Amino acid sequence: MKSIGDNIKKCRVEAGLSQADVAKLLKISTPAFCKIETGQTDLNISRLIQISKLFKISPSALISGIVIETESSEDLSGLKQQLLDKDEELNKLRKKVIELYDKLGM
């Protein structure tokens, strides 16, 4: 199991930030942040939340290392519209099937 520090490092690297960059954003020293990443310092809840907000992931994702990508509201709106369109198309096809059964006398 990866440690929280490993997960934080992964997020930092993916964001293209150095340890010094993240330390500055968190308003802590670079050595203090380095100790967080290497697991030499235990995180308190407030620091965990601060780091998770910085990387825009949930604290649980930071702990587990499992990040679930979320869709933006625009993407969700588009997907909902596609779903409605497909549902309408499906209803039309159902009507056609019923009409065909009626014509065949079934």
Secondary structure, DSSP 8 states (H G I E B T S, - for coil): ---HHHHHHHHHHHTT--HHHHHHHHTS-HHHHHHHHHTSS---HHHHHHHHHHTTS-HHHHHH--------HHHHHHHHHHHHHHHHHHHHHHHHHHHHHHHHT-
